[in-house]
Amino acid sequence: MQAKFRGIGLLAAVGLALLASSALYTLPEGQQALVIRLGAPIDVDQQPGLKLKMPFIDTLQYYDTRLQTLAPAPEQIILGDEKRLEVETYTRYRITNPLRFYQSLRTEEQARLQLTQLVSTSLRRELGKVMLKSLLSADRGRVVQLIQHEVAERARALGMEVKEVRLHRADLPLETSQAIYDRMKSSRQQEAKELRAQGFEWAQQIEAQADRERTITLSEAQRQSAITHGEADAEANQILAHAFSKDPKFYKFYRSLQTYRQSLADAAPTLVLSPDSALLHDFKNGPAAGKP
């Protein structure tokens, strides 16, 4: 009999333990629990601690209350100017309404898929209205704010609060970057060719100007030289004429000596002259004596 009572007591203890484990649960810090009774959500518990629920008929769905980060794979977006851009985003969000979240999405995995779709749709809509140069200016912040506002409004209906949507990276696709590089290279080569042609034209102009100035300078120098030479000849003739007028006989004798010098210097070893040649007059008679 005692063994039977001990068995019943043991079964009762086990039953009470199972009942307690089914009726009690612990809600940790940073978590919130949705109480579901027979498949229908009936309560939301957001305070951490030891909690009580209906055993065997209540189940719990836990959700994180902390900010979570969503970083989907990069995707290509066509901008308003038909440029392709490879965009990588990140989104920070939290679950604020577990009941609505459970009714709309059930699981956090489904929530991440749905939020990724919301961000992608808003991203394509807003970036499809702007030009590439707008994303490289201060207007980029306005565009990002529009995307964040639209995603936050739609996510609120799903029980989530979107705190931030940002463009983590926005680059041109590799093939587009290569095409732009090739166009830039071709443009710079064309510009260099034009600059070389312009430089050659300027060199020709400078050379022509230098030749023209050289010709003008030489012509002016020759003209000035001719003028100086003529003035010198005139002055020399005036000096000779003045000297000749002072002593004509001496001047005549001096000219005769110059004639002898030039004739004898250029002549052969033998010079043949007639005896009555005027050239021999001064050799025969000597210089005419002046009158006292």
LINHU-V8617 format. One record per residue. N is the residue number from 1. RES is the residue in one letter. SS is DSSP state (2 for helix, 1 for strand, 0 for the rest). OMEGA is omega in degrees with one decimal (999 if undefined). NEAR is the number of other ideal C-beta (glycine too) atoms within 8 Angstrom. Layout:
{{N	RES	SS	OMEGA	NEAR} {N	RES	SS	OMEGA	NEAR}}
//
This chain:
{{1	M	0	179.8	4} {2	Q	2	178.2	5} {3	A	2	179.7	6} {4	K	2	178.2	7} {5	F	2	177.7	8} {6	R	2	179.2	8} {7	G	2	178.7	8} {8	I	2	178.8	8} {9	G	2	179.0	8} {10	L	2	177.8	8} {11	L	2	178.5	8} {12	A	2	179.3	8} {13	A	2	178.5	8} {14	V	2	179.3	8} {15	G	2	177.7	8} {16	L	2	178.8	8} {17	A	2	177.8	8} {18	L	2	179.7	8} {19	L	2	179.9	9} {20	A	2	179.8	8} {21	S	2	179.2	7} {22	S	2	-176.4	8} {23	A	2	-177.5	9} {24	L	1	174.1	10} {25	Y	1	-179.4	9} {26	T	1	177.1	7} {27	L	1	-177.3	11} {28	P	0	177.1	6} {29	E	0	179.3	4} {30	G	0	179.6	6} {31	Q	1	172.0	11} {32	Q	1	-173.7	13} {33	A	1	173.8	15} {34	L	1	-178.9	15} {35	V	1	-176.9	13} {36	I	1	-179.8	13} {37	R	1	-179.5	10} {38	L	0	175.8	5} {39	G	0	-178.9	4} {40	A	1	177.6	6} {41	P	1	-176.5	11} {42	I	1	-175.3	6} {43	D	1	176.2	6} {44	V	1	179.8	10} {45	D	1	-177.4	10} {46	Q	0	179.0	6} {47	Q	0	-179.5	5} {48	P	0	178.5	6} {49	G	1	179.5	6} {50	L	1	-173.2	6} {51	K	1	-179.7	10} {52	L	1	177.8	6} {53	K	0	178.4	10} {54	M	0	-177.5	7} {55	P	0	172.2	8} {56	F	0	-178.1	5} {57	I	0	177.6	6} {58	D	1	172.5	10} {59	T	1	-176.0	6} {60	L	1	173.3	10} {61	Q	1	-176.2	10} {62	Y	1	175.1	8} {63	Y	1	179.6	12} {64	D	1	178.2	11} {65	T	0	-176.8	9} {66	R	0	176.2	6} {67	L	0	178.0	7} {68	Q	1	-176.6	8} {69	T	1	176.2	7} {70	L	1	-179.7	12} {71	A	0	-178.4	8} {72	P	0	179.5	8} {73	A	0	178.2	4} {74	P	0	177.4	7} {75	E	1	-179.6	9} {76	Q	1	-178.9	9} {77	I	1	175.1	12} {78	I	1	-177.6	9} {79	L	0	-178.6	14} {80	G	0	177.9	8} {81	D	0	177.1	6} {82	E	0	175.3	5} {83	K	0	176.5	10} {84	R	1	-178.4	10} {85	L	1	177.1	15} {86	E	1	-170.8	13} {87	V	1	175.0	13} {88	E	1	-176.1	11} {89	T	1	166.9	12} {90	Y	1	-176.8	11} {91	T	1	177.1	14} {92	R	1	-174.9	10} {93	Y	1	173.3	13} {94	R	1	177.2	11} {95	I	1	-177.2	15} {96	T	0	-179.6	6} {97	N	0	-176.0	8} {98	P	2	-178.4	13} {99	L	2	178.7	10} {100	R	2	178.6	10} {101	F	2	-178.9	14} {102	Y	2	-179.7	13} {103	Q	2	-176.2	7} {104	S	2	-168.4	9} {105	L	0	-178.6	11} {106	R	0	-172.9	5} {107	T	0	178.0	6} {108	E	2	177.0	9} {109	E	2	177.2	6} {110	Q	2	178.6	9} {111	A	2	-180.0	13} {112	R	2	177.4	9} {113	L	2	-178.8	8} {114	Q	2	179.5	10} {115	L	2	175.7	15} {116	T	2	179.0	10} {117	Q	2	179.0	8} {118	L	2	180.0	11} {119	V	2	-179.3	15} {120	S	2	-179.3	10} {121	T	2	179.6	8} {122	S	2	179.9	12} {123	L	2	-179.5	13} {124	R	2	-178.5	10} {125	R	2	-174.9	9} {126	E	2	-179.9	12} {127	L	2	176.9	14} {128	G	0	179.5	10} {129	K	0	-172.3	6} {130	V	0	177.0	11} {131	M	0	-179.3	9} {132	L	2	-177.2	9} {133	K	2	178.2	6} {134	S	2	179.5	10} {135	L	2	177.8	14} {136	L	0	-178.7	6} {137	S	0	179.7	7} {138	A	0	179.9	4} {139	D	2	-179.0	9} {140	R	2	179.8	11} {141	G	2	178.7	7} {142	R	2	-179.9	7} {143	V	2	-179.7	13} {144	V	2	178.3	11} {145	Q	2	177.0	8} {146	L	2	179.0	9} {147	I	2	-179.1	13} {148	Q	2	-178.9	11} {149	H	2	-178.7	8} {150	E	2	179.4	11} {151	V	2	-179.5	15} {152	A	2	180.0	11} {153	E	2	-179.0	8} {154	R	2	-179.1	10} {155	A	2	179.8	13} {156	R	2	178.7	10} {157	A	0	179.3	8} {158	L	0	179.2	12} {159	G	0	-179.1	15} {160	M	1	174.9	14} {161	E	1	178.7	10} {162	V	1	-177.4	14} {163	K	1	-173.6	7} {164	E	1	169.8	8} {165	V	1	-176.2	12} {166	R	1	172.4	8} {167	L	1	-179.8	9} {168	H	1	-179.7	7} {169	R	1	177.2	8} {170	A	1	-176.4	8} {171	D	1	172.1	7} {172	L	0	175.3	10} {173	P	0	-175.3	10} {174	L	2	-178.1	6} {175	E	2	177.6	6} {176	T	2	178.1	10} {177	S	2	179.1	10} {178	Q	2	178.8	8} {179	A	2	178.5	8} {180	I	2	177.8	9} {181	Y	2	179.1	8} {182	D	2	178.7	8} {183	R	2	178.5	8} {184	M	2	179.1	8} {185	K	2	178.2	8} {186	S	2	179.5	8} {187	S	2	179.6	8} {188	R	2	176.9	8} {189	Q	2	178.1	8} {190	Q	2	178.7	8} {191	E	2	178.2	8} {192	A	2	178.6	8} {193	K	2	178.7	8} {194	E	2	178.9	8} {195	L	2	177.4	8} {196	R	2	178.0	8} {197	A	2	178.9	8} {198	Q	2	177.4	8} {199	G	2	178.0	8} {200	F	2	178.6	8} {201	E	2	177.5	8} {202	W	2	178.6	8} {203	A	2	177.9	8} {204	Q	2	178.9	8} {205	Q	2	179.3	8} {206	I	2	179.6	8} {207	E	2	178.2	8} {208	A	2	178.3	8} {209	Q	2	178.9	8} {210	A	2	178.0	8} {211	D	2	179.9	8} {212	R	2	178.3	8} {213	E	2	178.0	8} {214	R	2	179.6	8} {215	T	2	179.6	8} {216	I	2	-179.2	8} {217	T	2	178.6	8} {218	L	2	179.4	8} {219	S	2	178.8	8} {220	E	2	178.6	8} {221	A	2	178.5	8} {222	Q	2	178.0	8} {223	R	2	179.4	8} {224	Q	2	178.4	8} {225	S	2	179.2	8} {226	A	2	179.3	8} {227	I	2	-179.3	8} {228	T	2	179.5	8} {229	H	2	178.5	8} {230	G	2	178.3	8} {231	E	2	179.0	8} {232	A	2	178.3	8} {233	D	2	179.7	8} {234	A	2	179.2	8} {235	E	2	178.2	8} {236	A	2	178.0	8} {237	N	2	177.5	8} {238	Q	2	178.8	8} {239	I	2	179.6	8} {240	L	2	179.7	8} {241	A	2	179.0	8} {242	H	2	178.6	8} {243	A	2	-179.9	9} {244	F	2	-179.1	9} {245	S	2	178.8	6} {246	K	2	-179.1	5} {247	D	0	-175.9	7} {248	P	2	-176.5	7} {249	K	2	178.5	9} {250	F	2	-179.7	8} {251	Y	2	178.0	10} {252	K	2	177.5	8} {253	F	2	179.2	11} {254	Y	2	178.2	8} {255	R	2	177.9	8} {256	S	2	178.9	9} {257	L	2	176.9	8} {258	Q	2	178.9	8} {259	T	2	177.2	9} {260	Y	2	-177.4	10} {261	R	2	-177.7	8} {262	Q	2	-177.6	8} {263	S	2	-177.0	10} {264	L	2	-179.8	8} {265	A	2	-177.6	6} {266	D	2	-175.9	5} {267	A	0	175.5	6} {268	A	0	178.3	4} {269	P	0	-178.5	2} {270	T	0	178.7	4} {271	L	0	-176.0	7} {272	V	0	179.0	3} {273	L	0	175.6	7} {274	S	0	-176.0	4} {275	P	0	-177.7	5} {276	D	0	-179.8	3} {277	S	0	179.3	8} {278	A	2	-178.8	4} {279	L	2	-177.7	8} {280	L	2	-175.8	9} {281	H	2	-177.4	8} {282	D	2	175.4	10} {283	F	2	-177.7	5} {284	K	2	-169.5	6} {285	N	2	-175.3	6} {286	G	0	-178.2	5} {287	P	0	-179.8	7} {288	A	0	-178.4	7} {289	A	0	179.7	4} {290	G	0	178.2	5} {291	K	0	178.0	3} {292	P	0	999	2}}
//
